């Protein structure tokens, strides 16, 4: 993994974020308002779960691409 992989990942994150905000702005605001009402510990759990899912996806893709 090098800097270009990292830059691609950041670029894809911005693409997905922009796509969601441009297609569903009202729904995103509603979700953000609902998240603001949640307990901080629950938000941490959501963050850790998202982090783990992202790492697992990257690990699987890297593992599959190295084996081919």
matplotlib code that plots the C-alpha trace (Angstrom):
import matplotlib.pyplot as plt

x = [0.0, 1.4, 0.4, -1.6, -3.8, -4.5, -5.3, -7.7, -9.4, -9.8, -11.1, -13.7, -14.8, -15.4, -17.2, -19.6, -20.1, -20.9, -23.2, -25.2, -25.5, -26.4, -29.1, -30.6, -29.9, -33.2, -32.8, -29.2, -30.2, -32.8, -30.3, -27.8, -30.5, -31.4, -27.7, -27.3, -30.0, -28.1, -25.9, -22.2, -21.3, -23.7, -22.1, -18.7, -19.9, -21.3, -17.9, -15.9, -18.3, -17.8, -14.1, -14.0, -16.2, -13.9, -10.8, -12.4, -13.4, -9.9, -8.3, -10.5, -10.0, -6.2, -6.1, -8.1, -6.1, -2.8, -3.9, -5.0]
y = [0.0, 3.4, 7.0, 6.6, 3.9, 6.3, 9.2, 7.0, 6.0, 9.6, 10.5, 7.7, 8.8, 12.4, 11.0, 8.9, 11.8, 14.2, 11.8, 11.2, 14.9, 15.8, 13.1, 13.1, 16.4, 16.5, 12.9, 13.5, 16.5, 14.4, 11.6, 14.1, 15.6, 12.1, 11.3, 14.5, 13.1, 9.9, 9.1, 9.7, 6.2, 4.8, 7.1, 5.7, 2.2, 3.2, 4.7, 1.7, -0.6, 1.5, 1.5, -2.2, -2.8, -0.5, -2.3, -5.7, -4.6, -3.2, -6.3, -8.6, -6.7, -6.6, -10.3, -11.2, -9.0, -10.4, -14.0, -13.5]
z = [0.0, -0.9, -1.0, -4.2, -2.5, 0.3, -2.0, -4.0, -0.8, 0.3, -3.2, -3.1, 0.3, -1.0, -4.1, -1.9, 0.6, -2.2, -4.0, -0.8, 0.0, -3.5, -3.9, -0.4, 1.4, 3.4, 4.5, 5.6, 7.7, 9.3, 10.1, 11.5, 13.7, 15.0, 15.6, 17.6, 20.1, 20.7, 23.6, 22.9, 23.8, 21.2, 18.6, 19.6, 19.0, 15.6, 14.8, 15.9, 14.0, 10.8, 11.3, 11.7, 8.6, 6.6, 7.7, 6.9, 3.4, 2.6, 4.1, 2.0, -1.2, -0.7, 0.2, -2.9, -5.3, -4.0, -4.5, -8.1]

ax = plt.figure().add_subplot(projection="3d")
ax.plot(x, y, z, "-o")
ax.set_aspect("equal")
plt.show()
